[in-house]
Amino acid sequence: MEQASLQERIDAAVAKHAMLSHPFYQTWSEGKLDREVIGKYAVQYYAHVKAFPTYVSAVHSRCDDLQVRQLLLENLIEEERGGENHPELWLRFAEGLGVSRREAQEAELLPSTADSVSRLKSLTCNDDYRIGIAALYAYESQIPEVATTKRTGLKDFYGIDEARAVSFFTVHEDADLVHRQSEMSVLKKKCLDVQDQEAVVNAAGQAAEALWDFLSGVQKAYLTA
């Protein structure tokens, strides 16, 4: 039997905790979430959106390969540059749900949200930058499909289709296609021995699980409490 490739193994590790498979996202995609619950989710998820540029910069600062750093820099610039930075786009989404940006910016985080962000920070702050890239891949490899599904559900079930309100999703439908390709390319080139490959597969799985646990925390707090 042919041995699975590194990408296949990483993707399989991520798939065990794929965000679109989570009951919270599935309920959203079926139009069965109250708009108020999506607003509360938006407030909590802002913690990840705000922190994501720091995930990227943490990996960048630990990388000794110029070409890889340049790829990470492009990602970071897209995240933070100018008035259309990605945290700003998420705040516009929150406003589209009737949530004030101040509420998102000053929210008290659920313990599960804080823990999820902490776990992503720990992975991306690893001294081995390849661990951080695997964590970024676990995150960004899922986002194009998540963004499309969420944008479609917002339009079909909640009447949210104004360009300003869904700009976060439209941007990420395309941007993260490029990011996940470049991240996987780095992992394939820089992880050639078995030990290194096992490490990045494990890191990707941990990152995906941290995001899954974030959704579980939101579901427990706002749907089953």
Backbone bond lengths (Angstrom), bond angles and torsions (degrees), N, CA, C in turn:
res aa  C-N    CA-C-N  psi(-1)  N-CA   C-N-CA  omega(-1)  CA-C   N-CA-C  phi
1 M - - - 1.475 - - 1.525 109.69 -
2 E 1.327 116.55 132.27 1.462 120.97 -177.24 1.527 110.52 -69.41
3 Q 1.332 115.16 135.11 1.451 120.57 -178.56 1.529 109.98 -71.13
4 A 1.314 115.96 140.95 1.454 120.44 -179.97 1.519 110.21 -66.02
5 S 1.333 116.22 146.24 1.453 121.01 178.06 1.520 109.70 -74.23
6 L 1.331 115.67 167.05 1.455 119.78 178.25 1.522 110.52 -59.73
7 Q 1.313 117.77 -44.24 1.465 119.93 -179.96 1.523 110.81 -61.91
8 E 1.314 116.96 -42.03 1.466 119.70 179.50 1.526 111.09 -62.23
9 R 1.321 116.59 -38.83 1.464 119.85 -179.67 1.530 111.43 -70.37
10 I 1.330 116.46 -40.68 1.463 119.33 177.62 1.527 110.58 -65.92
11 D 1.325 116.66 -45.57 1.463 119.95 179.90 1.528 111.42 -62.05
12 A 1.328 116.47 -35.88 1.467 119.83 177.86 1.519 110.83 -66.94
13 A 1.335 116.57 -38.16 1.462 120.42 178.28 1.527 111.01 -65.28
14 V 1.324 116.16 -39.99 1.462 120.72 178.00 1.526 110.85 -68.39
15 A 1.315 116.06 -39.53 1.464 120.96 -176.03 1.525 112.70 -62.95
16 K 1.325 117.25 -24.18 1.472 120.00 179.03 1.527 111.00 -62.47
17 H 1.325 116.37 -26.65 1.460 121.17 178.64 1.532 110.04 -131.92
18 A 1.319 115.92 44.72 1.463 120.73 -179.18 1.520 110.00 -65.47
19 M 1.321 116.53 131.32 1.459 120.47 -176.28 1.522 112.89 -59.85
20 L 1.328 117.68 -39.00 1.457 119.63 -178.64 1.521 112.47 -68.10
21 S 1.333 117.33 -15.52 1.460 120.85 176.74 1.520 112.40 -87.78
22 H 1.321 116.65 -9.38 1.462 119.39 -177.12 1.534 110.09 -70.44
23 P 1.330 117.43 139.66 1.471 120.16 -179.22 1.526 113.72 -55.71
24 F 1.332 117.95 -33.52 1.463 119.72 -179.87 1.525 110.38 -64.68
25 Y 1.323 117.07 -46.88 1.463 119.92 179.08 1.525 111.47 -68.78
26 Q 1.315 117.23 -34.71 1.457 119.11 178.82 1.528 110.89 -66.21
27 T 1.322 115.99 -39.91 1.459 119.79 177.28 1.517 110.79 -63.13
28 W 1.335 116.13 -40.57 1.464 121.13 176.87 1.529 109.92 -61.70
29 S 1.323 116.68 -47.41 1.465 121.34 -176.64 1.523 112.11 -63.77
30 E 1.332 116.47 -21.76 1.466 120.59 177.95 1.528 112.01 -92.03
31 G 1.330 116.42 0.43 1.452 120.32 179.02 1.515 113.90 75.12
32 K 1.329 117.19 23.78 1.464 121.20 -174.50 1.525 113.31 -103.59
33 L 1.321 117.64 4.73 1.458 120.84 176.16 1.520 109.74 -92.61
34 D 1.324 116.78 138.61 1.450 120.10 171.29 1.527 108.95 -65.42
35 R 1.303 115.84 144.31 1.462 121.18 178.30 1.529 110.86 -56.81
36 E 1.335 116.71 -36.17 1.462 120.71 178.93 1.527 111.28 -62.11
37 V 1.323 117.52 -38.26 1.465 121.56 179.09 1.524 110.30 -66.39
38 I 1.325 117.15 -40.23 1.467 119.76 177.17 1.520 109.60 -63.16
39 G 1.319 117.57 -36.83 1.459 120.68 176.34 1.516 111.84 -62.05
40 K 1.322 116.76 -41.82 1.462 120.20 178.48 1.528 110.89 -67.18
41 Y 1.324 116.06 -38.51 1.464 120.28 173.74 1.524 110.24 -59.52
42 A 1.334 116.64 -44.84 1.470 120.78 -178.31 1.519 110.98 -59.98
43 V 1.314 116.49 -39.06 1.467 121.22 178.34 1.523 110.42 -63.05
44 Q 1.325 117.05 -45.05 1.462 120.56 -178.90 1.534 112.08 -70.89
45 Y 1.328 116.59 -41.17 1.465 119.46 -176.61 1.524 112.31 -69.45
46 Y 1.328 116.13 -20.54 1.458 118.88 176.16 1.529 111.01 -56.21
47 A 1.319 117.50 -29.19 1.467 120.70 178.30 1.521 110.98 -59.76
48 H 1.326 117.54 -39.88 1.464 120.86 177.50 1.529 111.26 -73.31
49 V 1.326 116.34 -41.18 1.468 119.90 -179.64 1.527 110.14 -61.96
50 K 1.321 116.37 -44.00 1.460 121.38 179.39 1.526 111.43 -66.22
51 A 1.330 116.36 -35.82 1.464 120.40 -177.19 1.520 112.89 -82.28
52 F 1.338 117.61 -21.30 1.468 118.42 -172.39 1.525 113.72 -56.39
53 P 1.326 120.39 -43.19 1.468 118.46 176.93 1.528 112.46 -57.08
54 T 1.332 117.13 -32.83 1.465 119.34 178.63 1.526 111.06 -73.24
55 Y 1.333 117.23 -27.94 1.465 119.20 173.19 1.528 109.12 -62.29
56 V 1.326 115.41 -45.84 1.471 120.26 -178.58 1.527 110.80 -66.05
57 S 1.318 116.94 -45.62 1.467 119.42 -177.48 1.523 111.70 -66.85
58 A 1.337 116.99 -30.35 1.464 119.98 177.22 1.523 110.55 -64.43
59 V 1.320 116.78 -42.74 1.471 120.01 177.85 1.521 109.82 -66.66
60 H 1.327 116.34 -44.03 1.464 121.44 179.48 1.521 111.17 -55.52
61 S 1.315 117.21 -45.12 1.467 121.14 -174.89 1.520 112.73 -70.54
62 R 1.329 116.64 -15.98 1.462 120.67 -178.66 1.523 112.89 -104.26
63 C 1.316 116.26 2.75 1.465 121.21 -175.98 1.528 110.50 -97.74
64 D 1.332 116.48 132.32 1.458 121.17 -179.54 1.531 112.73 -103.22
65 D 1.326 116.16 9.20 1.464 121.08 -179.66 1.528 108.58 -105.92
66 L 1.322 116.89 117.11 1.461 121.30 -174.21 1.526 112.07 -59.91
67 Q 1.325 117.66 -44.21 1.463 119.60 -177.45 1.525 111.68 -64.47
68 V 1.311 116.24 -38.51 1.465 119.78 177.95 1.527 109.48 -68.11
69 R 1.326 117.10 -41.46 1.460 119.99 177.92 1.526 111.15 -60.27
70 Q 1.319 116.94 -37.15 1.459 120.20 179.20 1.528 111.38 -64.30
71 L 1.329 116.52 -39.27 1.463 120.42 175.94 1.531 111.11 -62.74
72 L 1.325 114.81 -43.57 1.457 119.77 179.19 1.525 111.28 -66.20
73 L 1.329 116.08 -36.89 1.458 120.05 178.71 1.521 111.02 -63.13
74 E 1.322 117.46 -41.81 1.464 120.55 177.92 1.527 110.33 -60.39
75 N 1.313 115.81 -41.20 1.463 120.79 177.65 1.528 110.38 -62.19
76 L 1.317 116.07 -45.91 1.458 121.03 -178.15 1.526 111.68 -64.53
77 I 1.323 116.52 -41.30 1.467 120.62 178.57 1.524 110.46 -60.70
78 E 1.326 116.79 -43.77 1.460 120.07 178.07 1.522 111.30 -60.25
79 E 1.314 115.81 -37.03 1.463 120.14 -177.33 1.528 112.62 -69.28
80 E 1.322 116.90 -39.78 1.464 119.39 -165.67 1.525 116.31 -116.95
81 R 1.302 118.97 -11.62 1.462 119.41 -171.64 1.531 112.26 -73.78
82 G 1.321 115.79 133.88 1.454 122.45 166.55 1.519 115.54 68.28
83 G 1.314 114.16 -170.37 1.450 121.45 -176.44 1.514 114.38 -73.45
84 E 1.336 116.92 -14.99 1.459 120.71 179.15 1.526 111.14 -100.10
85 N 1.317 116.56 26.65 1.471 119.66 179.02 1.525 109.18 -62.13
86 H 1.323 115.46 157.54 1.461 119.36 -170.26 1.528 114.43 -69.39
87 P 1.333 120.07 -36.81 1.468 117.74 172.32 1.531 112.46 -58.41
88 E 1.329 116.55 -37.60 1.472 120.17 176.90 1.525 110.51 -63.17
89 L 1.324 116.90 -42.07 1.463 119.66 -179.78 1.524 111.00 -62.68
90 W 1.336 116.44 -36.90 1.466 118.95 178.40 1.535 110.85 -67.47
91 L 1.311 117.09 -38.42 1.460 120.09 177.51 1.525 110.86 -62.58
92 R 1.306 117.10 -34.27 1.464 120.53 176.91 1.531 110.26 -67.08
93 F 1.332 116.24 -36.63 1.461 119.82 175.00 1.528 110.10 -62.73
94 A 1.324 116.47 -45.72 1.464 120.23 178.61 1.526 111.01 -57.87
95 E 1.332 115.56 -42.88 1.462 119.51 178.30 1.527 111.38 -62.84
96 G 1.324 116.24 -35.75 1.461 120.18 177.10 1.517 112.78 -63.20
97 L 1.337 115.99 -22.90 1.457 121.32 176.80 1.530 112.16 -90.71
98 G 1.321 115.94 -2.09 1.449 119.91 -178.25 1.509 114.11 90.43
99 V 1.330 116.55 14.92 1.462 122.11 179.09 1.521 108.56 -101.26
100 S 1.304 118.47 131.65 1.456 120.49 179.36 1.525 110.26 -72.76
101 R 1.320 115.85 148.77 1.466 118.86 178.32 1.524 110.81 -64.32
102 R 1.325 116.61 -31.33 1.461 118.74 178.13 1.530 110.85 -63.81
103 E 1.320 116.54 -37.38 1.459 120.05 178.69 1.526 110.83 -62.11
104 A 1.328 116.24 -41.06 1.465 120.25 178.32 1.526 111.26 -68.94
105 Q 1.309 116.46 -41.86 1.462 121.01 -175.93 1.524 113.06 -70.44
106 E 1.330 116.55 -29.80 1.461 120.17 -174.44 1.526 112.46 -111.83
107 A 1.306 117.56 15.32 1.461 121.08 -174.12 1.519 112.16 -66.21
108 E 1.316 114.41 147.31 1.460 120.34 168.94 1.519 107.16 -81.35
109 L 1.316 115.85 123.03 1.461 119.74 -175.72 1.521 111.11 -79.57
110 L 1.313 114.73 143.15 1.453 119.31 169.02 1.525 108.90 -62.76
111 P 1.322 119.04 147.81 1.466 120.24 176.38 1.526 112.35 -54.36
112 S 1.329 116.42 -37.14 1.463 120.15 179.88 1.524 111.55 -67.77
113 T 1.331 117.11 -33.87 1.465 120.45 176.31 1.518 110.78 -67.05
114 A 1.323 116.35 -48.61 1.465 120.27 179.15 1.515 111.20 -60.39
115 D 1.322 117.00 -38.81 1.463 120.87 179.84 1.523 110.94 -67.05
116 S 1.315 116.74 -40.76 1.464 120.78 179.93 1.522 111.06 -63.10
117 V 1.334 116.33 -45.60 1.468 120.18 177.63 1.520 110.31 -62.32
118 S 1.321 117.63 -42.09 1.461 121.61 179.83 1.523 111.57 -61.11
119 R 1.301 116.92 -39.37 1.476 120.44 -179.78 1.528 111.37 -68.01
120 L 1.334 116.86 -39.99 1.469 119.55 176.56 1.523 110.54 -66.16
121 K 1.327 117.13 -39.26 1.462 120.13 177.96 1.527 110.87 -63.09
122 S 1.316 116.44 -41.82 1.459 120.34 -179.84 1.527 111.52 -61.98
123 L 1.314 116.65 -43.31 1.463 120.45 179.94 1.522 111.53 -65.58
124 T 1.326 116.62 -43.43 1.467 119.24 -176.85 1.527 112.48 -78.06
125 C 1.326 117.21 -13.69 1.466 120.83 175.51 1.526 112.11 -93.87
126 N 1.312 117.27 7.19 1.466 120.59 178.51 1.527 109.94 -61.17
127 D 1.316 117.00 141.15 1.468 120.64 -179.89 1.521 112.49 -62.05
128 D 1.321 116.81 -25.85 1.464 121.41 174.88 1.530 107.67 -88.83
129 Y 1.322 116.91 105.88 1.460 120.12 -173.84 1.524 112.38 -60.66
130 R 1.314 117.49 -22.19 1.469 120.30 -179.81 1.529 111.47 -66.50
131 I 1.326 116.05 -32.25 1.465 120.03 174.44 1.523 109.33 -62.86
132 G 1.321 116.19 -44.03 1.455 120.50 177.98 1.513 112.83 -62.64
133 I 1.305 117.09 -40.91 1.468 120.25 179.26 1.526 110.39 -65.52
134 A 1.321 116.58 -38.18 1.467 119.39 176.82 1.519 110.72 -61.83
135 A 1.332 116.71 -38.97 1.463 120.55 177.69 1.532 110.92 -66.18
136 L 1.332 116.63 -43.00 1.466 120.18 176.92 1.530 110.77 -61.08
137 Y 1.324 115.57 -40.93 1.466 119.45 179.57 1.522 110.62 -63.32
138 A 1.337 116.84 -43.18 1.464 119.92 179.71 1.521 111.00 -57.97
139 Y 1.302 116.11 -34.95 1.467 122.20 179.07 1.530 110.45 -77.26
140 E 1.317 116.07 -59.21 1.466 120.17 -170.66 1.529 113.11 -73.18
141 S 1.316 117.67 -24.13 1.467 118.85 179.44 1.522 111.36 -65.93
142 Q 1.326 117.04 -23.18 1.464 120.58 -178.37 1.528 113.31 -90.72
143 I 1.312 116.74 -21.66 1.460 120.34 -166.06 1.534 115.02 -66.93
144 P 1.333 121.17 -39.68 1.466 117.64 -179.40 1.530 113.52 -56.78
145 E 1.332 116.42 -45.22 1.461 120.00 179.76 1.532 111.46 -70.29
146 V 1.333 115.92 -38.67 1.466 119.66 176.82 1.532 109.84 -61.92
147 A 1.330 116.78 -45.35 1.462 121.06 -177.45 1.527 111.29 -61.98
148 T 1.325 116.74 -43.76 1.463 120.37 179.54 1.521 111.03 -63.41
149 T 1.321 116.04 -44.83 1.465 120.60 -179.37 1.516 111.56 -63.76
150 K 1.320 116.13 -42.72 1.461 119.80 -179.36 1.535 111.26 -67.70
151 R 1.317 116.78 -43.75 1.466 119.96 -179.36 1.524 110.20 -62.42
152 T 1.316 116.99 -42.15 1.462 120.66 179.06 1.521 111.13 -63.35
153 G 1.336 116.25 -44.52 1.459 119.87 179.57 1.514 112.54 -65.21
154 L 1.328 116.88 -37.85 1.462 120.35 178.11 1.522 110.94 -61.95
155 K 1.311 116.65 -39.44 1.456 120.51 179.91 1.528 111.23 -72.53
156 D 1.328 116.81 -48.03 1.465 120.70 -171.96 1.523 113.53 -72.65
157 F 1.333 116.36 -35.60 1.465 119.17 -171.91 1.527 114.66 -109.46
158 Y 1.348 116.34 -21.98 1.456 118.32 -173.23 1.530 113.35 -123.57
159 G 1.322 116.27 0.41 1.456 120.41 176.54 1.513 114.26 66.93
160 I 1.339 116.57 23.85 1.467 120.88 -179.88 1.526 107.98 -103.41
161 D 1.325 115.59 105.21 1.455 120.10 -175.79 1.521 111.96 -140.93
162 E 1.325 117.13 1.57 1.466 120.97 -179.26 1.520 109.01 -66.31
163 A 1.321 116.55 134.58 1.466 121.33 -171.06 1.519 112.36 -54.97
164 R 1.307 116.97 -39.98 1.459 120.05 -178.49 1.529 111.37 -63.81
165 A 1.319 116.70 -39.78 1.459 121.19 -176.15 1.526 112.88 -71.86
166 V 1.329 117.28 -29.40 1.472 119.61 -176.10 1.523 112.32 -109.62
167 S 1.335 117.30 12.89 1.461 120.24 -176.17 1.526 112.55 -62.19
168 F 1.323 118.07 -32.85 1.463 119.74 177.42 1.523 110.59 -57.56
169 F 1.315 116.22 -41.93 1.460 120.47 -176.77 1.523 111.80 -74.56
170 T 1.324 117.46 -41.75 1.462 119.29 -179.36 1.530 111.08 -64.42
171 V 1.320 117.47 -37.94 1.467 120.70 178.03 1.519 110.84 -64.17
172 H 1.327 117.18 -43.03 1.463 120.09 -174.02 1.524 113.34 -79.58
173 E 1.311 116.95 -16.76 1.463 118.70 174.36 1.523 111.07 -60.60
174 D 1.322 117.02 -32.95 1.465 121.42 -178.22 1.529 112.85 -101.82
175 A 1.333 116.90 -45.05 1.462 120.33 -172.06 1.519 112.82 -60.06
176 D 1.322 116.71 -42.34 1.456 118.46 -174.71 1.521 113.56 -79.69
177 L 1.323 117.39 -10.18 1.464 119.44 168.90 1.524 109.59 -62.66
178 V 1.330 115.43 -42.51 1.466 120.96 179.16 1.524 110.47 -70.16
179 H 1.323 116.73 -44.28 1.462 120.31 -176.21 1.524 111.64 -63.15
180 R 1.319 117.14 -43.09 1.458 118.32 -177.65 1.530 111.31 -68.54
181 Q 1.323 116.69 -32.16 1.461 119.42 176.94 1.523 111.25 -67.28
182 S 1.330 116.67 -43.24 1.462 119.87 -178.58 1.530 110.67 -69.47
183 E 1.323 117.40 -38.18 1.467 120.34 178.95 1.514 111.61 -65.67
184 M 1.317 116.87 -42.84 1.460 119.22 178.30 1.525 111.15 -66.15
185 S 1.323 117.00 -36.94 1.459 120.62 177.76 1.527 110.71 -60.08
186 V 1.322 116.68 -42.55 1.468 121.08 178.05 1.520 110.45 -62.49
187 L 1.308 117.36 -46.07 1.459 120.50 -178.15 1.526 111.41 -62.77
188 K 1.308 117.09 -39.21 1.462 120.43 178.66 1.525 112.01 -65.17
189 K 1.329 116.41 -37.49 1.459 120.60 -177.87 1.523 112.68 -79.23
190 K 1.333 116.63 -32.29 1.463 120.75 -170.63 1.525 113.85 -101.93
191 C 1.316 117.84 -6.23 1.472 120.95 -179.39 1.523 108.87 -121.99
192 L 1.311 115.32 87.09 1.455 119.89 -173.34 1.522 113.84 -102.50
193 D 1.326 117.92 -25.37 1.460 118.20 179.85 1.522 110.85 -97.89
194 V 1.310 115.34 163.67 1.458 121.69 -172.31 1.529 111.82 -60.95
195 Q 1.314 116.97 -41.94 1.461 121.08 -176.89 1.533 111.02 -63.61
196 D 1.322 116.27 -44.19 1.462 119.92 179.16 1.529 110.72 -64.75
197 Q 1.311 116.47 -40.26 1.460 119.72 -179.81 1.525 111.31 -65.10
198 E 1.320 116.68 -41.70 1.461 119.97 178.12 1.526 110.78 -61.52
199 A 1.321 115.70 -38.38 1.469 120.36 -178.23 1.522 111.30 -64.67
200 V 1.325 117.33 -43.73 1.471 118.81 -177.70 1.524 111.55 -75.24
201 V 1.331 117.60 -32.34 1.468 119.84 174.64 1.532 109.61 -62.25
202 N 1.320 115.78 -44.25 1.458 120.55 179.31 1.532 111.42 -63.74
203 A 1.327 116.01 -41.74 1.473 120.03 -179.75 1.527 111.32 -63.94
204 A 1.319 116.58 -42.02 1.468 119.89 178.44 1.527 110.57 -62.23
205 G 1.317 116.11 -41.13 1.454 119.74 178.16 1.517 112.19 -63.57
206 Q 1.334 116.59 -40.46 1.464 120.67 178.84 1.534 111.28 -64.95
207 A 1.318 116.53 -40.83 1.465 120.05 179.79 1.531 110.63 -64.53
208 A 1.328 116.51 -44.34 1.465 120.04 179.00 1.524 110.84 -62.37
209 E 1.312 116.41 -39.19 1.463 120.17 179.54 1.537 110.96 -66.50
210 A 1.327 116.99 -36.78 1.472 120.30 177.96 1.522 110.74 -62.36
211 L 1.319 117.40 -39.70 1.467 121.09 178.40 1.530 111.07 -70.19
212 W 1.315 116.43 -38.19 1.466 121.66 176.31 1.529 110.35 -61.32
213 D 1.320 115.48 -44.32 1.465 119.69 -179.17 1.530 111.73 -66.64
214 F 1.326 116.92 -30.82 1.462 119.70 172.95 1.524 110.38 -59.14
215 L 1.331 116.40 -48.40 1.462 120.36 179.97 1.524 111.38 -64.21
216 S 1.317 116.84 -37.21 1.466 120.09 177.78 1.520 110.79 -63.12
217 G 1.332 116.34 -38.80 1.451 120.34 178.16 1.514 112.23 -64.63
218 V 1.332 116.17 -41.71 1.469 120.21 177.48 1.523 110.29 -64.07
219 Q 1.323 116.26 -44.09 1.461 120.21 -179.62 1.529 110.89 -62.12
220 K 1.308 116.85 -44.36 1.466 120.31 -179.44 1.525 111.14 -64.42
221 A 1.317 116.32 -40.04 1.469 119.96 -176.66 1.511 113.41 -72.73
222 Y 1.324 117.38 -37.25 1.462 119.84 -169.20 1.518 114.96 -114.68
223 L 1.325 117.78 -10.34 1.465 119.71 179.76 1.527 113.10 -116.98
224 T 1.313 116.59 -32.15 1.466 118.41 -174.07 1.512 113.05 -118.14
225 A 1.350 116.88 1.69 1.458 119.33 -179.32 1.518 110.27 -68.57
